């Protein structure tokens, strides 16, 4: 079974790194990625707090919701960053930055 995504879909934008490592993908996070991560985390903390039925469970429920939100937000930001590096999402900023750093 071929798990290479490029085998089934061709990138629509310039490819910067076909298989970006974790550190390069995280270093490529932009402001919108951090905003999404923060928003998802904040909403999850709020939902976790409000879902605590009894006052004694609101704290642990809020922490659990926050952890889920941080992980979900990070994965969403990571997916967007990796997609830009692999050419599956619009990546004008990345192309300009990597062209400048090569010369």
N, C-alpha and C positions, 0 to 999 in steps of 0.2 A: 504494500500500500504506500503510495507516494504522499507524503505529508507536506511537501513543498508547495506553498500557496502560489508561487509564481508559475507552477505547472498548469494551473487551471485559470489563472487571471493574469493578464499582462498589465504592468504599471502604465498609468496614463500620464504620469509626470516624470521628470528626470530622476533617475535612481542615484542616490548618494552612497548608500551602502545596502547591498542586497540582503545581508544578514547582520544587522547591527548588534553589537554586544550590549549587555545590560548597562554598563557605565556610559557608553556613548548615547544610548537612548534616553537615559535619565538626564544627562548633561544637555540634551537637546530640548528639554521641556521649555515651552515659552510661557508668556504671561497668561495666555488663555488656558493653558493646561493647569497652571497653578490656581487660577480662578475657579476652574471646574472642580479641582480637587477640594478646595476650600468650601465651595458651595455645597457639594455633595456631603462633605463631612459635617458642615453646620446643620444642614437639614436632617441628617441622620441623628445627630445629638438631640435635636429638638423632638423628633419623632420618638426616639428612645425615651426621653423624659416624659413626654405626654402619654406614652403607652404604658407607663408604670401605673397600675391601677391603685395600689396602696402607696401611701407616702414613703414607707420603708423600702420599697423596691424601686423607687424612681431613680435613685443614684446609680445602682448597678445596671438598671435598664438603660440609662443615659450613656454610661460608659460602654456597654455592649453595642448600642446603636452607633456611638462614635467610632469604635474600632471597625465595625462593619463599613461605615461610611468612609473612613480613611483608606481602608483596603480597596473598596470599590472605586473611590475617586482616583487613587493611585493607578489602579489597573486601567481605568478609562484614559487617563493622561498618558500612560505608557503606550497604550494601543495607538493613540493619535500620534505620538512622537515617532514610534516605530513605523507607522504608516507613511508619515512624511519622509522619513529617511529612505524607505523602500520604494517611494514613488507612487503609492496608492492614494495619497491625499495631496491636495495642493501644497506645494513646498517652495514657493518663491523666495522666502526668507532664508531657508536652509541652502538653496542653490547659490544665492548671492554670497552668503557667509562662507561656504566651502570653496567657491571659486576664488574669493578674495584670499583665503588662507593658503591656497595652493601656489599663488604667485607672489 
